Amino acid sequence: MSQPFGSRLAQAMDHHGPLCLGIDPHRQLLNAWGLNDDPAGLATFSKIVIEAASETTGVAALKPQVALYERFGSAGFAVLEETLQLAREANILTIADAKRGDIGSTMEGYAQAWLADGSALAADAVTLTAYLGYESLRPAIDLALSHDRGVFVLALTSNPEGASVQHLGPQGDSVAKRIVDATAQDNATVTGLGSIGLVIGATVIDDAKALNIDLVRANAPILAPGYGAQGAQAADMREGFGEAWKNVLVNSSRGILQHGPEVADLKSAIDDARKDINVK
Ligand SMILES: O=C(O)c1cc(=O)[nH]c(=O)n1[C@@H]1O[C@H](COP(=O)(O)O)[C@@H](O)[C@H]1O
């Protein structure tokens, strides 16, 4: 890969718009699509989603939810490897939603799995959790940067429980703010969009303001899940993110996937979401 992840993502977002399609093969969705909840069902589901994404101009990235493959152990991981390979062949950026985090020495192992050239699980970026401290993620950040890949560090998550940890800290100095400020440092010397991203739930954008968090200064791609099935609305996202909106990659999983299994129906759900998000 000849360009940093941030530049590749910025180009994809310019070309396709800011939609990331989550590949979340929940048992209920597989059943609704007439598929078995087993590795063969996972494989068919994933292929259909990639086919739909590659036949529209509406998807900047795909985000496979690792947990829903991991349910099936090594057989599920084999399907995830194939899925990542198909997305690579379709030229669509991938974000492995693995939410990894560990002490530095073992973080190195996760980094090699998700971010090293030649790894069967390598994606363009991986989601990380900084509960062990932002600096514990350094092996993944370093490997990502040296391999033109990226990471997305959870800062403010879309679930209601996140605030009980992420808002902690004295007035104006929350855990979430520290994470955002750390990504700002890592992206500071980059011209264009940085490769060290953040996750800010679309359902909790107002918290960023309340916590005095400067998302623009972070110069980070911002993955925003919560649109669609979790109820966040396009107009509220645009207004809430304000100036940072230009860096926001909006994820929708179930909101689009519920329209399957026909590729044509998925495509039209992607188009609808895309128009909705782009509404001025
Ligand atoms: O890291 C994520 O992607 C993530 C962070 C977060 O704060 N909230 C959140 O919902 N997610 C993921 O985004 C996807 C949301 O799926 P839907 O609610 O079906 O659109 C799931 O795979 C979640 O695990």
The ligand as an SDF file (V2000), in Angstrom:
LIG
                    3D

 24 25  0  0  0  0  0  0  0  0999 V2000
  -16.5180    0.0990   17.3610 O   0  0  0  0  0  0  0  0  0  0  0  0
  -17.6600    0.0340   16.8850 C   0  0  0  0  0  0  0  0  0  0  0  0
  -17.8360   -0.1160   15.6970 O   0  0  0  0  0  0  0  0  0  0  0  0
  -18.8020    0.3240   17.7680 C   0  0  0  0  0  0  0  0  0  0  0  0
  -18.5700    1.2530   18.7770 C   0  0  0  0  0  0  0  0  0  0  0  0
  -19.6640    1.8000   19.4610 C   0  0  0  0  0  0  0  0  0  0  0  0
  -19.5120    2.6990   20.2700 O   0  0  0  0  0  0  0  0  0  0  0  0
  -20.9020    1.3370   19.1710 N   0  0  0  0  0  0  0  0  0  0  0  0
  -21.1400    0.3800   18.2290 C   0  0  0  0  0  0  0  0  0  0  0  0
  -22.3160    0.0600   17.9950 O   0  0  0  0  0  0  0  0  0  0  0  0
  -20.0790   -0.1760   17.5690 N   0  0  0  0  0  0  0  0  0  0  0  0
  -20.3020   -1.2930   16.5940 C   0  0  0  0  0  0  0  0  0  0  0  0
  -21.0020   -0.7950   15.4760 O   0  0  0  0  0  0  0  0  0  0  0  0
  -21.9690   -1.7530   15.0220 C   0  0  0  0  0  0  0  0  0  0  0  0
  -23.3500   -1.1260   15.1450 C   0  0  0  0  0  0  0  0  0  0  0  0
  -24.3060   -1.9530   14.5660 O   0  0  0  0  0  0  0  0  0  0  0  0
  -25.8120   -1.4690   14.3000 P   0  0  0  0  0  0  0  0  0  0  0  0
  -26.3480   -0.9470   15.5990 O   0  0  0  0  0  0  0  0  0  0  0  0
  -26.4950   -2.7180   13.8460 O   0  0  0  0  0  0  0  0  0  0  0  0
  -25.7540   -0.4120   13.2330 O   0  0  0  0  0  0  0  0  0  0  0  0
  -21.7860   -2.9980   15.8900 C   0  0  0  0  0  0  0  0  0  0  0  0
  -20.8820   -3.8760   15.2280 O   0  0  0  0  0  0  0  0  0  0  0  0
  -21.1410   -2.4590   17.1470 C   0  0  0  0  0  0  0  0  0  0  0  0
  -20.2950   -3.3810   17.8120 O   0  0  0  0  0  0  0  0  0  0  0  0
  1  2  2  0
  2  3  1  0
  2  4  1  0
  4  5  2  0
  4 11  1  0
  5  6  1  0
  6  7  2  0
  6  8  1  0
  8  9  1  0
  9 10  2  0
  9 11  1  0
 11 12  1  0
 12 13  1  0
 12 23  1  0
 13 14  1  0
 14 15  1  0
 14 21  1  0
 15 16  1  0
 16 17  1  0
 17 18  2  0
 17 19  1  0
 17 20  1  0
 21 22  1  0
 21 23  1  0
 23 24  1  0
M  END
$$$$
